[in-house]
Amino acid sequence: MPHVVVVGAGQAGSSLVFKLRNLGYDGDITLIGAEPVPPYQRPPLSKKYLLGEMSKDRLFLRPEALYAEKNITLKLGAPVDLIDTERKVAQVGDEEIPYDKLAITSGLVARALPDACGGGLSNVHVIRTLEDVDAMREPFAKAKNLAIIGGGYIGLEAAAVAAQLGLNVTVVEMTDRILERVACPETSDYFRTLHQNHGVTIREGVSLKHLVGETQVEGALLSDGSTIEADIAITGIGVIPRCAIAERSGLRVENGVRTDIYGQTSDDSIWAAGDCASFPFQGERIRLESVQNAIDQAECVAENMMGAQKEYHPSPWFWSDQYDVKLQIAGLNTGYTHVAVRGEADSGRSHWYYKDETLLAVDAMNDPRAYMIGKRLIEANKHPSMDMIADADTDLKALLAA
């Protein structure tokens, strides 16, 4: 009986194995996860779950019993040590699991703060796994002063939750502005004002020198010599693709597990999908960190493992929830040269990214109409002028028919 092994039990891994079954694959399937729990949603961890508005059982993508019903073997709490590509076995401790085809869907790992910077103190946390958030929920509820190191989306989402719970929050961002790596200055300004209006202190252009405390964090010393109080700290200093297994196994790695347009790696029996996979897109090699990409790419890979030879062409989109603001992002803003602003800060607002006259992406804050139309324009390769977008009298929907 043929055997498909999937290494990584997250959104991509779960999507891939169920797609295989839906496509009629009747061989053996084993889904291996390093964490001791079934595949679950990660986005709510830093929002509703941390707030206590979502129970743990609602995080799980599918009931555990459904895996058994579909004859999918779940092997949890079992990190894979090595993939022996010559013998076609995945090594988990002393156990060897043979495969005919294998997919790597191992996701990301959060960058940890070095011990030299105070990362070894208690009450210093990252937000990536269910275990991470479970470990911080009780101290989070008791804390008064929170330092967040890193002004990206994860840090800002945690800041919003903490501010809603009444903590004194300081966000420390070493670059000139929050969200600098991922968004235009207009979007940074929007969210800076939003957080400041909720009592959050934003420190930009200053970095963490080290956290202060003997065994537990008590504060933070910053690069400009100032200090802030903190009885809990969250580090949101980035994530990296979890591809050490691929490297040890001799697969090509390039900002993630390198794949072709079909999701196949340098080994023709092994595929990769989701946050850990890098793939060709519009003449470049990219890696997308989003739920939708994890699902879509994993399902495409499942089809290709069944012989479809289907090229993967994503339609990138992302989102972030902070306070009562839903940010929806369509497209990729890499290489943008201009930004068109539409709407007002206290109502629906959107920022449209252009490379010269080419529309690349849209950030829509509480403006689902702008998001949906922007996404459709990008997918249709239509590029309305910046003046038309910025004009409040322009009927966005009419642009689709132009």
NORRAKA-V794076 format. One record per run of one state. SS is the DSSP state (h for helix, s for strand, l for the rest). FROM is the first residue (numbers start at 1). LEN is the number of residues. Records with the same first field share a line. If there is no record, write none. Layout:
BEGIN
SS=FROM-LEN ; FROM-LEN
END
This chain:
BEGIN
l=1-2 ; 8-3 ; 23-5 ; 33-7 ; 41-2 ; 47-1 ; 52-4 ; 59-1 ; 61-3 ; 70-2 ; 76-6 ; 85-4 ; 93-2 ; 99-2 ; 105-3 ; 111-4 ; 118-4 ; 123-1 ; 126-4 ; 143-2 ; 150-3 ; 165-3 ; 174-11 ; 198-3 ; 205-3 ; 213-3 ; 217-2 ; 223-4 ; 230-2 ; 236-3 ; 242-2 ; 249-4 ; 254-3 ; 259-5 ; 265-5 ; 273-4 ; 282-2 ; 287-4 ; 306-11 ; 323-2 ; 332-6 ; 344-5 ; 356-2 ; 366-2 ; 380-6 ; 391-5 ; 402-1
s=3-5 ; 28-5 ; 40-1 ; 60-1 ; 72-4 ; 82-3 ; 89-4 ; 95-4 ; 101-4 ; 108-3 ; 122-1 ; 124-2 ; 145-5 ; 168-6 ; 201-4 ; 208-5 ; 216-1 ; 219-4 ; 227-3 ; 232-4 ; 239-3 ; 253-1 ; 257-2 ; 264-1 ; 270-3 ; 277-5 ; 284-3 ; 317-6 ; 325-7 ; 338-6 ; 349-7 ; 358-8
h=11-12 ; 43-4 ; 48-4 ; 56-3 ; 64-6 ; 115-3 ; 130-13 ; 153-12 ; 185-13 ; 244-5 ; 291-15 ; 368-12 ; 386-5 ; 396-6
END
